[in-house]
Amino acid sequence: MARCSIMLGIALLPLGTIPAAAQETASARGLPVTGSAPQVCTLAGGELQAGQLVNFNGISGDTLQVTQLLDQQTLAARPASATVSFSAVCNYPHQIRIQSENNGLWPTDGRQTTDAPGFATALPYDANLTWGNSAGQLQMDARIRSNREERIDVDQATAGTVTLRLAILAGESNGGVNAPVLAGVYGDTLRITLEPK
């Protein structure tokens, strides 16, 4: 009778002993990284657009100066126009507001105290504004010296250029078309504001 023997190799390990490959376990820990971007709108100083200047000297500081306000023969208002661009960015939905302090060009030097029949004492002008996909217009009619404004909602964050086009029409005044304008210094303050809705 032939004998067959099979040898089985079994290694007995003491309890608590695990092979080296099994001892390597992964350990992970999350580290959140956070930051906050505040709501910010910025508007840089204005620059005249080349070729878009008629009867204006240019910008001196923050002042846009008309070259010749009156026709020297008739003393009626001369036409003038300018396009000014402002670099801007607003990182949230917002509104842009354009505001006239006087509702037209009115005397600023204090010499004009009474009206003179047949003469104009204020000049109207228009301001057209574009910003991103939004546009608006503010018409200063110079009928009553008062604050006037236009608000435009912008439903998204926007970066680029705010473009402002100003226009004084020939002969327009609060004294009628082609009325002579009383002597004096005329002005208005126009404000552009980017702000929350």
Accessible surface in RSA format (square Angstrom, percent):
REM  Atomic radii and reference values for relative SASA: ProtOr
REM  Chains: A
REM  Algorithm: Lee & Richards
REM  Probe-radius: 1.40
REM  Slices: 20
REM RES _ NUM      All-atoms   Total-Side   Main-Chain    Non-polar    All polar
REM                ABS   REL    ABS   REL    ABS   REL    ABS   REL    ABS   REL
RES MET A   1   224.76 116.4 142.46  94.3  82.30 195.9 134.19 114.1  90.57 120.0
RES ALA A   2   101.13  93.0  66.40 102.5  34.73  79.0  74.93 105.5  26.19  69.4
RES ARG A   3   226.69  95.2 191.12  97.4  35.57  84.7  69.02  94.3 157.67  95.6
RES CYS A   4   120.12  90.9  88.05  98.2  32.07  75.4  35.97  91.1  84.15  90.7
RES SER A   5   101.79  86.0  69.90  93.3  31.88  73.4  42.21  89.9  59.58  83.5
RES ILE A   6   142.43  81.1 111.95  83.4  30.48  73.5 115.54  83.2  26.89  73.0
RES MET A   7   176.62  91.5 148.51  98.3  28.11  66.9 113.33  96.3  63.29  83.9
RES LEU A   8   142.27  79.2 112.96  80.8  29.31  73.7 114.42  80.4  27.86  75.0
RES GLY A   9    83.39 102.8   0.00   N/A  83.39 102.8  41.90 115.0  41.49  92.9
RES ILE A  10   131.61  74.9  98.20  73.2  33.40  80.5 102.35  73.7  29.26  79.4
RES ALA A  11    88.63  81.5  57.84  89.3  30.79  70.0  64.26  90.5  24.37  64.6
RES LEU A  12   160.60  89.4 133.53  95.5  27.07  68.0 134.50  94.5  26.09  70.2
RES LEU A  13   110.68  61.6  83.77  59.9  26.91  67.7  85.16  59.8  25.53  68.7
RES PRO A  14    94.64  69.0  80.48  73.4  14.16  51.5  92.24  76.2   2.40  14.9
RES LEU A  15   184.64 102.8 156.16 111.7  28.48  71.6 158.82 111.5  25.83  69.5
RES GLY A  16    78.69  97.0   0.00   N/A  78.69  97.0  40.23 110.4  38.46  86.1
RES THR A  17    72.13  51.3  56.50  57.3  15.63  37.2  43.81  58.8  28.32  42.8
RES ILE A  18    90.50  51.5  85.94  64.0   4.55  11.0  86.30  62.1   4.20  11.4
RES PRO A  19    85.83  62.6  72.90  66.5  12.93  47.0  85.68  70.7   0.14   0.9
RES ALA A  20    77.41  71.2  66.96 103.3  10.45  23.8  67.87  95.6   9.53  25.3
RES ALA A  21    89.45  82.2  65.87 101.7  23.58  53.6  72.29 101.8  17.16  45.5
RES ALA A  22    59.91  55.1  33.33  51.4  26.58  60.5  44.67  62.9  15.24  40.4
RES GLN A  23   116.92  65.4  92.59  67.7  24.33  57.9  30.29  64.5  86.62  65.7
RES GLU A  24   148.87  85.5 120.61  91.2  28.26  67.3  48.96  94.7  99.90  81.6
RES THR A  25   118.17  84.0  86.64  87.8  31.53  75.1  64.06  86.0  54.11  81.8
RES ALA A  26   111.39 102.4  68.10 105.1  43.29  98.5  77.40 109.0  33.99  90.0
RES SER A  27   116.23  98.2  76.89 102.6  39.34  90.6  46.05  98.1  70.18  98.3
RES ALA A  28   106.26  97.7  66.25 102.2  40.01  91.0  72.96 102.8  33.30  88.2
RES ARG A  29   222.98  93.6 187.87  95.8  35.11  83.6  70.83  96.8 152.14  92.2
RES GLY A  30    68.13  84.0   0.00   N/A  68.13  84.0  40.88 112.2  27.25  61.0
RES LEU A  31   154.32  85.9 132.56  94.8  21.76  54.7 132.88  93.3  21.44  57.7
RES PRO A  32   115.22  84.0  86.28  78.6  28.95 105.2  98.41  81.2  16.81 104.5
RES VAL A  33   137.27  90.3 104.87  94.9  32.40  78.1 108.38  94.2  28.88  78.3
RES THR A  34   127.46  90.7  90.86  92.1  36.60  87.2  65.36  87.8  62.09  93.9
RES GLY A  35    76.49  94.3   0.00   N/A  76.49  94.3  39.61 108.7  36.88  82.6
RES SER A  36   109.80  92.8  73.39  97.9  36.41  83.9  49.42 105.2  60.38  84.6
RES ALA A  37    90.02  82.8  57.83  89.3  32.19  73.2  61.05  86.0  28.98  76.8
RES PRO A  38    92.15  67.2  82.45  75.2   9.70  35.3  91.81  75.8   0.33   2.1
RES GLN A  39   125.33  70.1  97.94  71.6  27.39  65.2  30.12  64.1  95.22  72.2
RES VAL A  40    67.10  44.2  61.88  56.0   5.23  12.6  65.59  57.0   1.51   4.1
RES CYS A  41    32.89  24.9   6.45   7.2  26.44  62.1   6.58  16.7  26.31  28.4
RES THR A  42    70.82  50.4  65.02  65.9   5.80  13.8  60.02  80.6  10.80  16.3
RES LEU A  43    61.43  34.2  27.77  19.9  33.66  84.6  28.32  19.9  33.10  89.1
RES ALA A  44    54.48  50.1  37.51  57.9  16.98  38.6  49.50  69.7   4.99  13.2
RES GLY A  45    56.57  69.8   0.00   N/A  56.57  69.8  37.58 103.1  18.99  42.5
RES GLY A  46    24.09  29.7   0.00   N/A  24.09  29.7   1.97   5.4  22.12  49.5
RES GLU A  47   122.06  70.1 118.01  89.3   4.06   9.7  37.12  71.8  84.94  69.4
RES LEU A  48    53.78  30.0  28.42  20.3  25.36  63.7  28.42  20.0  25.36  68.2
RES GLN A  49    60.21  33.7  53.63  39.2   6.57  15.7  21.37  45.5  38.83  29.5
RES ALA A  50   103.49  95.2  69.51 107.3  33.99  77.3  81.13 114.3  22.36  59.2
RES GLY A  51    80.35  99.1   0.00   N/A  80.35  99.1  42.40 116.3  37.96  85.0
RES GLN A  52    80.10  44.8  72.58  53.0   7.52  17.9  11.07  23.6  69.03  52.4
RES LEU A  53    68.16  38.0  43.59  31.2  24.57  61.8  43.59  30.6  24.57  66.1
RES VAL A  54    84.84  55.8  81.26  73.6   3.58   8.6  84.84  73.7   0.00   0.0
RES ASN A  55    25.34  17.5   4.91   4.7  20.43  49.2  12.32  29.7  13.01  12.6
RES PHE A  56    17.55   8.8   8.34   5.2   9.21  24.0   8.34   5.1   9.21  26.4
RES ASN A  57    96.99  66.9  62.60  60.5  34.39  82.8  27.78  66.9  69.21  66.9
RES GLY A  58    11.24  13.9   0.00   N/A  11.24  13.9   9.85  27.0   1.39   3.1
RES ILE A  59    59.34  33.8  26.93  20.1  32.41  78.1  27.35  19.7  31.98  86.8
RES SER A  60    83.62  70.7  71.39  95.3  12.23  28.2  38.43  81.8  45.18  63.3
RES GLY A  61    69.80  86.1   0.00   N/A  69.80  86.1  44.54 122.2  25.26  56.6
RES ASP A  62   147.04 103.0 107.50 107.0  39.54  93.5  39.68  93.4 107.37 107.1
RES THR A  63    79.55  56.6  76.37  77.4   3.19   7.6  46.94  63.0  32.62  49.3
RES LEU A  64    42.63  23.7  19.21  13.7  23.42  58.9  19.21  13.5  23.42  63.0
RES GLN A  65    95.78  53.6  92.95  67.9   2.83   6.7  16.50  35.1  79.28  60.1
RES VAL A  66    26.53  17.5  17.76  16.1   8.77  21.1  17.76  15.4   8.77  23.8
RES THR A  67    74.09  52.7  50.01  50.7  24.08  57.4  45.90  61.7  28.19  42.6
RES GLN A  68    77.99  43.6  73.25  53.5   4.74  11.3  19.51  41.5  58.47  44.3
RES LEU A  69    37.58  20.9  31.50  22.5   6.08  15.3  31.52  22.1   6.07  16.3
RES LEU A  70    33.83  18.8  31.67  22.7   2.16   5.4  31.67  22.2   2.16   5.8
RES ASP A  71    51.13  35.8  50.19  50.0   0.94   2.2   7.45  17.5  43.68  43.6
RES GLN A  72   124.10  69.4 101.35  74.1  22.75  54.2  42.77  91.0  81.33  61.7
RES GLN A  73   161.27  90.2 130.83  95.6  30.44  72.5  50.97 108.5 110.30  83.7
RES THR A  74    80.22  57.1  64.00  64.9  16.22  38.7  68.35  91.8  11.87  17.9
RES LEU A  75    77.66  43.3  77.66  55.6   0.00   0.0  77.66  54.5   0.00   0.0
RES ALA A  76     3.66   3.4   3.66   5.6   0.00   0.0   3.66   5.2   0.00   0.0
RES ALA A  77     4.83   4.4   0.00   0.0   4.83  11.0   0.00   0.0   4.83  12.8
RES ARG A  78    75.58  31.7  74.24  37.8   1.34   3.2   7.89  10.8  67.69  41.0
RES PRO A  79    64.85  47.3  64.02  58.4   0.83   3.0  64.02  52.9   0.83   5.1
RES ALA A  80     2.86   2.6   0.06   0.1   2.79   6.4   0.82   1.2   2.03   5.4
RES SER A  81    16.33  13.8  16.33  21.8   0.00   0.0   7.91  16.8   8.42  11.8
RES ALA A  82     0.47   0.4   0.00   0.0   0.47   1.1   0.30   0.4   0.17   0.4
RES THR A  83     7.46   5.3   7.34   7.4   0.12   0.3   5.77   7.8   1.69   2.6
RES VAL A  84     6.54   4.3   6.54   5.9   0.00   0.0   6.54   5.7   0.00   0.0
RES SER A  85    21.38  18.1  19.66  26.2   1.72   4.0   3.28   7.0  18.10  25.4
RES PHE A  86    30.16  15.1  29.95  18.6   0.21   0.6  30.16  18.3   0.00   0.0
RES SER A  87    74.97  63.4  68.57  91.5   6.40  14.7  29.70  63.2  45.27  63.4
RES ALA A  88     9.16   8.4   0.00   0.0   9.16  20.8   3.19   4.5   5.97  15.8
RES VAL A  89    63.78  42.0  63.78  57.7   0.00   0.0  63.78  55.4   0.00   0.0
RES CYS A  90     0.56   0.4   0.00   0.0   0.56   1.3   0.00   0.0   0.56   0.6
RES ASN A  91    72.23  49.8  49.94  48.3  22.29  53.7  30.16  72.6  42.07  40.7
RES TYR A  92    23.83  11.1  21.93  12.5   1.89   4.9  14.58  11.0   9.25  11.4
RES PRO A  93    69.90  50.9  64.03  58.4   5.87  21.3  64.03  52.9   5.87  36.5
RES HIS A  94     0.00   0.0   0.00   0.0   0.00   0.0   0.00   0.0   0.00   0.0
RES GLN A  95    17.01   9.5  17.01  12.4   0.00   0.0   0.00   0.0  17.01  12.9
RES ILE A  96     0.00   0.0   0.00   0.0   0.00   0.0   0.00   0.0   0.00   0.0
RES ARG A  97    41.28  17.3  41.12  21.0   0.16   0.4   0.42   0.6  40.86  24.8
RES ILE A  98     0.36   0.2   0.35   0.3   0.01   0.0   0.35   0.3   0.01   0.0
RES GLN A  99    25.23  14.1  25.23  18.4   0.00   0.0   0.72   1.5  24.51  18.6
RES SER A 100     0.00   0.0   0.00   0.0   0.00   0.0   0.00   0.0   0.00   0.0
RES GLU A 101    76.55  43.9  68.15  51.6   8.40  20.0  24.16  46.7  52.39  42.8
RES ASN A 102    15.50  10.7  15.50  15.0   0.00   0.0   0.00   0.0  15.50  15.0
RES ASN A 103     6.29   4.3   6.29   6.1   0.00   0.0   0.08   0.2   6.21   6.0
RES GLY A 104     0.00   0.0   0.00   N/A   0.00   0.0   0.00   0.0   0.00   0.0
RES LEU A 105    22.90  12.8  22.90  16.4   0.00   0.0  22.90  16.1   0.00   0.0
RES TRP A 106    30.06  12.1  30.06  14.6   0.00   0.0  30.06  16.0   0.00   0.0
RES PRO A 107    13.91  10.1   9.29   8.5   4.61  16.8   9.29   7.7   4.61  28.7
RES THR A 108    76.63  54.5  41.56  42.1  35.08  83.6  40.08  53.8  36.55  55.3
RES ASP A 109    51.08  35.8  18.10  18.0  32.98  78.0  28.72  67.6  22.35  22.3
RES GLY A 110    62.95  77.6   0.00   N/A  62.95  77.6  41.20 113.1  21.75  48.7
RES ARG A 111   162.89  68.4 136.09  69.4  26.79  63.8  74.90 102.4  87.99  53.3
RES GLN A 112    47.12  26.3  22.60  16.5  24.52  58.4  14.92  31.8  32.20  24.4
RES THR A 113   119.05  84.7  82.37  83.5  36.68  87.4  66.29  89.0  52.76  79.8
RES THR A 114   103.12  73.3  91.15  92.4  11.97  28.5  70.35  94.5  32.77  49.5
RES ASP A 115   113.45  79.5  90.93  90.5  22.52  53.2  29.13  68.6  84.32  84.1
RES ALA A 116    32.25  29.6  28.62  44.2   3.62   8.2  30.06  42.3   2.19   5.8
RES PRO A 117   134.00  97.7 107.79  98.3  26.21  95.3 120.32  99.3  13.69  85.1
RES GLY A 118    59.65  73.6   0.00   N/A  59.65  73.6  40.19 110.3  19.46  43.6
RES PHE A 119    80.75  40.4  69.65  43.1  11.10  28.9  69.65  42.2  11.10  31.8
RES ALA A 120     0.05   0.0   0.00   0.0   0.05   0.1   0.05   0.1   0.00   0.0
RES THR A 121    12.38   8.8  12.18  12.3   0.20   0.5   4.82   6.5   7.56  11.4
RES ALA A 122     0.00   0.0   0.00   0.0   0.00   0.0   0.00   0.0   0.00   0.0
RES LEU A 123     0.03   0.0   0.03   0.0   0.00   0.0   0.03   0.0   0.00   0.0
RES PRO A 124    20.51  15.0  19.66  17.9   0.86   3.1  19.72  16.3   0.80   5.0
RES TYR A 125    17.53   8.2  12.55   7.1   4.99  13.0  14.19  10.7   3.34   4.1
RES ASP A 126    32.42  22.7  32.28  32.1   0.14   0.3   2.66   6.3  29.76  29.7
RES ALA A 127     0.25   0.2   0.00   0.0   0.25   0.6   0.00   0.0   0.25   0.7
RES ASN A 128    54.13  37.3  52.32  50.6   1.81   4.4  21.04  50.6  33.10  32.0
RES LEU A 129     1.54   0.9   0.85   0.6   0.69   1.7   0.96   0.7   0.58   1.6
RES THR A 130    65.13  46.3  64.59  65.5   0.54   1.3  54.77  73.6  10.36  15.7
RES TRP A 131     1.78   0.7   1.12   0.5   0.66   1.5   1.49   0.8   0.29   0.5
RES GLY A 132    52.03  64.2   0.00   N/A  52.03  64.2  23.28  63.9  28.75  64.4
RES ASN A 133   142.35  98.2 100.87  97.5  41.48  99.9  36.79  88.6 105.55 102.0
RES SER A 134    22.77  19.2  14.56  19.4   8.20  18.9   8.40  17.9  14.37  20.1
RES ALA A 135    71.47  65.7  44.73  69.0  26.74  60.8  45.35  63.9  26.12  69.2
RES GLY A 136    16.74  20.6   0.00   N/A  16.74  20.6  13.55  37.2   3.19   7.1
RES GLN A 137    82.41  46.1  65.23  47.7  17.18  40.9  18.08  38.5  64.34  48.8
RES LEU A 138     6.74   3.8   6.16   4.4   0.58   1.5   6.74   4.7   0.00   0.0
RES GLN A 139   101.66  56.8  96.43  70.5   5.23  12.5  20.98  44.6  80.68  61.2
RES MET A 140     1.53   0.8   0.00   0.0   1.53   3.6   0.08   0.1   1.45   1.9
RES ASP A 141    45.41  31.8  34.27  34.1  11.14  26.3  22.98  54.1  22.43  22.4
RES ALA A 142     0.00   0.0   0.00   0.0   0.00   0.0   0.00   0.0   0.00   0.0
RES ARG A 143   185.28  77.8 161.31  82.2  23.97  57.1  50.78  69.4 134.50  81.5
RES ILE A 144   124.69  71.0 121.58  90.6   3.11   7.5 124.58  89.7   0.11   0.3
RES ARG A 145   113.98  47.9  90.88  46.3  23.10  55.0  40.86  55.8  73.12  44.3
RES SER A 146    49.27  41.6  40.00  53.4   9.27  21.3  36.15  77.0  13.12  18.4
RES ASN A 147    90.33  62.3  64.47  62.3  25.86  62.3  30.83  74.2  59.50  57.5
RES ARG A 148    88.10  37.0  82.90  42.3   5.20  12.4  17.43  23.8  70.67  42.8
RES GLU A 149    65.45  37.6  42.16  31.9  23.28  55.4  23.43  45.3  42.01  34.3
RES GLU A 150    62.09  35.6  59.78  45.2   2.31   5.5   3.60   7.0  58.50  47.8
RES ARG A 151   123.03  51.7  98.70  50.3  24.33  57.9  40.76  55.7  82.26  49.9
RES ILE A 152    19.09  10.9  15.98  11.9   3.11   7.5  19.09  13.7   0.00   0.0
RES ASP A 153    90.31  63.3  70.28  70.0  20.03  47.4  18.05  42.5  72.26  72.1
RES VAL A 154     6.35   4.2   5.66   5.1   0.69   1.7   6.35   5.5   0.00   0.0
RES ASP A 155   110.53  77.4  87.67  87.3  22.86  54.1  33.93  79.9  76.60  76.4
RES GLN A 156    96.87  54.2  94.26  68.9   2.61   6.2  30.89  65.7  65.98  50.0
RES ALA A 157    56.15  51.6  36.51  56.3  19.64  44.7  36.89  51.9  19.26  51.0
RES THR A 158    16.65  11.8   9.46   9.6   7.19  17.1  14.81  19.9   1.85   2.8
RES ALA A 159    74.70  68.7  44.75  69.1  29.95  68.1  44.98  63.3  29.71  78.7
RES GLY A 160    38.91  48.0   0.00   N/A  38.91  48.0  32.56  89.3   6.35  14.2
RES THR A 161    65.76  46.8  51.83  52.5  13.93  33.2  23.09  31.0  42.67  64.5
RES VAL A 162     0.00   0.0   0.00   0.0   0.00   0.0   0.00   0.0   0.00   0.0
RES THR A 163    33.61  23.9  33.27  33.7   0.34   0.8  20.65  27.7  12.96  19.6
RES LEU A 164     9.66   5.4   9.66   6.9   0.00   0.0   9.66   6.8   0.00   0.0
RES ARG A 165   101.37  42.6 101.11  51.5   0.26   0.6  36.04  49.3  65.32  39.6
RES LEU A 166    21.01  11.7  21.01  15.0   0.00   0.0  21.01  14.8   0.00   0.0
RES ALA A 167    14.93  13.7  14.36  22.2   0.57   1.3  14.50  20.4   0.43   1.1
RES ILE A 168     8.86   5.0   6.35   4.7   2.50   6.0   6.35   4.6   2.50   6.8
RES LEU A 169   100.40  55.9  99.51  71.2   0.89   2.2  99.73  70.0   0.67   1.8
RES ALA A 170    61.32  56.4  44.02  67.9  17.30  39.4  44.09  62.1  17.23  45.7
RES GLY A 171     1.64   2.0   0.00   N/A   1.64   2.0   0.41   1.1   1.23   2.8
RES GLU A 172    56.91  32.7  56.78  43.0   0.13   0.3   3.77   7.3  53.14  43.4
RES SER A 173    16.02  13.5   0.33   0.4  15.69  36.2   0.33   0.7  15.69  22.0
RES ASN A 174    53.50  36.9  16.94  16.4  36.56  88.0  11.11  26.7  42.39  41.0
RES GLY A 175    38.39  47.3   0.00   N/A  38.39  47.3  15.80  43.4  22.59  50.6
RES GLY A 176    37.97  46.8   0.00   N/A  37.97  46.8  35.19  96.6   2.79   6.2
RES VAL A 177   109.75  72.2  83.85  75.9  25.90  62.4  83.96  73.0  25.79  69.9
RES ASN A 178    94.10  64.9  81.80  79.0  12.30  29.6  22.22  53.5  71.88  69.5
RES ALA A 179     9.95   9.1   4.28   6.6   5.66  12.9   9.60  13.5   0.35   0.9
RES PRO A 180    38.35  28.0  38.35  35.0   0.00   0.0  38.35  31.7   0.00   0.0
RES VAL A 181     4.50   3.0   0.20   0.2   4.30  10.4   0.20   0.2   4.30  11.7
RES LEU A 182    30.49  17.0  28.77  20.6   1.72   4.3  30.08  21.1   0.40   1.1
RES ALA A 183    86.46  79.5  62.79  96.9  23.67  53.8  69.30  97.6  17.16  45.5
RES GLY A 184    26.36  32.5   0.00   N/A  26.36  32.5   1.97   5.4  24.39  54.6
RES VAL A 185    87.35  57.5  83.39  75.5   3.96   9.5  87.35  75.9   0.00   0.0
RES TYR A 186    27.29  12.7   2.49   1.4  24.80  64.5   2.26   1.7  25.03  30.9
RES GLY A 187    15.84  19.5   0.00   N/A  15.84  19.5  15.84  43.5   0.00   0.0
RES ASP A 188    34.10  23.9   1.35   1.3  32.76  77.5   3.53   8.3  30.58  30.5
RES THR A 189    56.73  40.3  53.22  53.9   3.52   8.4  28.04  37.7  28.69  43.4
RES LEU A 190    44.36  24.7  16.13  11.5  28.23  71.0  16.13  11.3  28.23  76.0
RES ARG A 191   109.84  46.1 106.04  54.1   3.80   9.0  42.49  58.1  67.35  40.8
RES ILE A 192    27.83  15.8   8.07   6.0  19.76  47.6   8.07   5.8  19.76  53.6
RES THR A 193    42.45  30.2  39.53  40.1   2.92   7.0  30.34  40.7  12.11  18.3
RES LEU A 194    21.57  12.0   2.63   1.9  18.94  47.6   2.63   1.8  18.94  51.0
RES GLU A 195    29.53  17.0  28.02  21.2   1.51   3.6  13.94  27.0  15.59  12.7
RES PRO A 196    85.65  62.4  78.07  71.2   7.58  27.6  78.45  64.8   7.20  44.8
RES LYS A 197   123.95  60.5  65.13  40.0  58.82 140.0  66.38  59.7  57.57  61.3
END  Absolute sums over single chains surface
CHAIN  1 A    12903.6       9450.3       3453.2       7196.6       5707.0
END  Absolute sums over all chains
TOTAL         12903.6       9450.3       3453.2       7196.6       5707.0
